[in-house]
Amino acid sequence: MDLLDRLLGHDAWTTRQLLLLCRELTAEQLDQPFDIGHRTVRASLLHIVRNMEVWTDLMCGGPIRPGDADPSNGSSIDGLHDRLNRAADDLGRLARGVAADGRWDALWTDFLDDPPVEKSCGGAIAHIITHSMHHRAQVLFMLRHLGVAELPEGDVFSWENRDGLS
């Protein structure tokens, strides 16, 4: 397993662990405002997953998949879990293709910026992973304040030990 596999695997697994913990929360807890980040657990998790979807779609040059803000589907915890699995698979395929072809420095155009901006594939992939980590820390803060017990540390060693890789 190379570094890219570790980073991608850890990123998706750790977000998935938070989603699993959130299955026990009420809608009121998921939507309780905090003075941090995207303000609620649900909005923060939605932002993490949506970021993976949009950036992957932009780098692939295809249309951006529609966001699903319907709480009964795309922004429910189960809906976010399903979306995360698809987004992580898509990002993994893209990133492994970039690595296999040596396209880390290849440029693509982010048409969501105004004006559009060229960005490197490697920079964008690194951004997605570090962006997710940043917002997971905010989710952990909110979960702690909601009284959720046994929160994961979220580090790569926890992921390796959990999957029996070390």
C-alpha positions, 0 to 999 in steps of 0.5 A: 500500500502506498502513501496515496492509498493510505491517505485516501483510505484514512480520509474516507474511513474516518469520515465514515466513522463519524457518520456511523456515530451520528446515526444515534443522534436526533435531528435536533442534535444534528442541526443544533447550532455551534459557533464553529465552522458550518455551525451544525454537525449535519451541515459540516458533514454535508460540506465534507461530502459535497466538497469531495463530489464537486472537486472530483467532478471538476477535475474529471471535466464532467458535469457536477453531480447535483447536490441533494439537500433533501433531509430524507435522502442526500443529507440524512446520515444514511444518505450522506453515508451513501454519497460518501461511499460513491464520492470516495470511490470516484476520488480514489479512481481519479487520484490513482489514475493521476498517480499512475500517469504521473499527472500530479502537476497537470493543470485543470480549470476550475470553472467555479472560480470567477474568473476560472483558475487553473489548478494542479491535480496534485494540489486539488487532491491534497486539498480535498484530503486536508479539507476533510480533516479540518472539518472532521475536527470541527465535527468532533468538537460538536459531537463532544459538546453533544455528549457523544462518548468514545469519539475516534481520534481520527489519526492514520494509526487508528485507521491502520490498527482498525483495518489490521494493516500494521 
